[in-house]
Amino acid sequence: MIDKKSQVRAQSGLERGMAVKDKPRLRKKKVNPDKTLESLLDAATKLFLAKGYEATSIGEIAATAKLTKPTLYYYFDSKNDLLFSVHMKGIERDLVPYMEKVRAISDPDARCRTMVREYTKMICSDPALRFLLHGSLDIKDKYSKEIKKAWKEHYHLLRDTIEELQSKGIFNSNFKPAPAALLILGMITWITYWYDYGKVSSRRTTTQNQSTISEQRREKADDIANLVEMIVFQGLSRQELE
């Protein structure tokens, strides 16, 4: 037989259990892994571009992304690993679709013109390429071979295209296609050092909306692409060099 005190204890325990069960639990904030990864890559890109790879610390990258260092190390083993991911993101975003487009062009004249124009516009649209193409390619590590391989495919295609144009009599044959391809790519890549990625023309009103500014920047990139195309084709054409 259960005494009165035991009944009170049992009832009290039941009530406490119900209270605990009924109490709403605090839910942990869900973390979006894709968003976290993008935040780290964006922060690293901005800092590498502004300060350089060597001068940028892991702590600065984490702080800029508003994350902790342990969170950063959950995604990346090292700063080199992070650099590799930044570069591969740029390759996937810019170089891969560009290469797919130009490889599909069978006519070498049209292919070469497209390569020159589209690569110039790519350079004018992404300031991060200044670091990725100049700074990070000088870093020697286990990742550098894969990065250089992707960009070398670009060089090889332009070199072979120039050789095709020479065989068709469109370009003069009195020069080697390999150094010509390197000179063209070097000229275009150097745009990153003098191109003003933030400035737009003052021809329009100061109340421009974002779409107008974007359109003006595209026009600016198109103007430079037209100029580069003219320099390349007038400079290497058979008629000009004879």
C-alpha positions in Angstrom: 0.0 0.0 0.0 1.4 3.4 -1.0 1.4 6.0 1.7 0.3 9.6 1.2 3.9 10.9 1.0 4.8 8.5 -1.8 1.7 9.5 -3.7 2.7 13.2 -3.4 6.2 12.4 -4.6 4.9 10.4 -7.5 2.5 13.2 -8.5 5.1 15.8 -8.2 7.5 13.8 -10.3 4.9 13.3 -13.0 4.1 17.0 -13.0 7.8 17.9 -13.3 8.1 15.4 -16.2 5.1 16.9 -17.9 6.5 20.3 -17.4 9.9 19.4 -18.9 8.2 17.6 -21.8 5.8 20.5 -22.5 8.5 23.2 -22.3 9.4 24.4 -25.8 13.0 23.5 -26.7 15.3 26.1 -28.2 16.2 25.1 -31.7 19.8 25.6 -32.9 20.2 27.9 -35.8 20.6 26.0 -39.0 23.8 26.6 -40.8 23.7 26.6 -44.6 27.0 24.9 -45.6 26.9 26.3 -49.2 26.4 29.8 -47.9 29.2 29.4 -45.4 31.6 28.1 -48.1 30.7 31.0 -50.4 31.3 33.5 -47.5 34.8 32.1 -47.0 35.6 32.0 -50.7 34.4 35.6 -51.2 36.3 36.8 -48.1 39.5 35.2 -49.2 39.2 36.5 -52.7 38.7 40.1 -51.5 41.6 39.9 -49.1 44.0 38.2 -51.5 43.2 40.8 -54.1 43.6 43.7 -51.6 46.6 42.5 -49.5 48.2 39.7 -51.4 48.3 36.0 -50.5 51.3 36.1 -48.2 50.0 39.1 -46.2 46.6 37.6 -45.6 46.1 35.5 -42.5 43.6 32.7 -41.8 42.2 34.8 -38.9 41.5 37.8 -41.2 39.7 35.6 -43.7 37.5 34.1 -41.0 36.8 37.5 -39.4 35.9 39.0 -42.8 33.5 36.1 -43.4 32.1 36.6 -39.9 33.0 33.1 -39.0 35.4 31.4 -36.6 38.8 29.9 -37.4 37.6 26.4 -36.5 34.7 26.8 -39.0 37.2 27.8 -41.7 39.4 24.7 -40.9 36.3 22.5 -41.1 36.1 23.4 -44.8 39.7 23.9 -45.7 42.9 22.2 -44.4 45.1 25.2 -45.0 45.4 28.6 -46.6 46.8 27.0 -49.7 43.8 24.7 -49.9 41.6 27.8 -49.7 43.6 29.5 -52.4 43.1 26.5 -54.7 39.4 26.5 -54.1 39.2 30.3 -54.9 41.1 29.7 -58.1 39.0 26.6 -59.1 35.8 28.6 -58.5 37.1 31.3 -60.9 38.0 28.6 -63.5 34.6 27.0 -63.2 32.8 30.3 -63.4 34.8 32.0 -66.1 37.2 29.8 -68.0 35.1 26.6 -68.4 32.1 28.2 -70.2 34.5 30.4 -72.2 36.5 27.3 -73.4 33.3 25.4 -74.2 32.1 28.3 -76.3 35.3 28.8 -78.4 36.0 25.1 -78.9 32.6 24.8 -80.6 33.7 27.3 -83.3 35.1 25.4 -86.3 36.2 28.4 -88.3 39.6 29.6 -87.0 39.1 33.2 -87.9 35.8 33.4 -86.0 37.3 31.3 -83.2 40.3 33.6 -82.8 38.2 36.8 -82.9 35.9 35.3 -80.3 38.8 34.2 -78.0 40.3 37.7 -78.1 37.1 39.5 -77.5 35.6 37.2 -74.9 38.8 36.8 -72.9 39.2 40.6 -72.9 35.6 41.0 -71.6 36.3 38.3 -69.0 39.3 40.2 -67.7 37.3 43.5 -67.6 34.5 41.9 -65.7 36.4 40.2 -62.8 39.0 42.1 -60.8 39.9 38.9 -58.9 41.6 37.7 -62.1 44.5 40.1 -61.5 45.5 38.1 -58.4 44.5 34.7 -59.8 46.5 35.1 -63.0 49.5 37.0 -61.7 49.9 36.3 -58.0 48.7 32.8 -57.5 50.4 31.2 -60.5 53.7 32.1 -58.9 52.9 29.9 -55.9 54.5 26.4 -56.1 52.6 23.7 -54.2 50.7 20.5 -54.9 47.8 22.4 -56.3 49.6 24.6 -58.9 49.9 21.9 -61.5 46.1 21.5 -61.8 45.6 25.2 -61.9 48.2 25.8 -64.6 46.9 22.9 -66.6 43.5 24.6 -67.0 45.1 27.9 -68.2 47.5 26.1 -70.4 44.6 24.6 -72.4 43.6 28.1 -73.1 47.0 29.0 -74.4 47.3 25.8 -76.5 44.0 26.5 -78.2 45.0 30.1 -79.1 48.4 28.9 -80.3 46.8 26.2 -82.5 44.2 28.7 -83.8 46.9 31.1 -84.9 48.7 28.3 -86.7 45.5 27.4 -88.5 45.2 31.1 -89.6 48.8 31.0 -90.9 48.1 27.9 -92.9 45.1 29.6 -94.5 47.1 32.7 -95.4 45.1 35.0 -93.1 48.0 35.5 -90.7 51.5 36.1 -91.9 53.7 32.9 -91.6 56.9 34.7 -90.7 56.5 34.3 -86.9 56.0 31.4 -84.6 52.5 30.9 -83.2 53.6 30.0 -79.7 55.2 33.4 -78.7 52.4 35.2 -80.6 49.8 33.5 -78.4 51.7 34.3 -75.3 52.1 38.0 -76.3 48.3 38.2 -77.0 47.4 36.6 -73.7 49.9 38.7 -71.9 48.6 42.0 -73.4 45.0 41.1 -72.4 45.9 39.8 -69.0 47.9 43.0 -68.2 44.6 45.0 -68.5 43.9 44.0 -64.9 46.7 46.4 -63.8 45.3 49.5 -65.3 41.6 48.9 -65.8 39.3 50.8 -63.4 36.7 48.3 -62.3 34.7 50.8 -60.4 34.6 53.8 -62.6 31.9 54.6 -65.1 31.5 57.4 -67.5 30.1 60.7 -66.4 28.0 61.0 -69.5 24.9 59.8 -67.6 23.1 61.3 -64.7 24.2 60.8 -61.1 20.9 59.0 -60.4 21.8 56.0 -62.4 20.3 52.7 -61.3 22.3 49.5 -61.1 21.2 48.2 -64.4 22.3 51.4 -66.2 25.7 51.2 -64.5 26.1 47.5 -65.5 25.2 48.3 -69.1 27.7 51.1 -69.1 30.4 48.8 -67.8 29.6 46.3 -70.5 29.9 49.0 -73.1 33.3 50.0 -71.7 34.5 46.3 -71.9 33.2 46.0 -75.4 35.1 49.1 -76.5 38.4 47.6 -75.1 37.6 44.2 -76.7 37.1 45.9 -80.1 40.4 47.7 -79.8 42.3 44.5 -78.8 40.7 42.6 -81.7 41.8 45.3 -84.1 45.4 45.3 -82.7 45.7 41.5 -83.0 44.3 41.1 -86.5 45.9 44.2 -88.0 49.2 43.4 -86.4 49.3 39.7 -87.5 47.5 39.7 -90.8 49.4 38.8 -93.9 48.7 42.1 -95.6 50.0 44.2 -92.7 53.2 42.3 -92.2 54.2 42.0 -95.9 
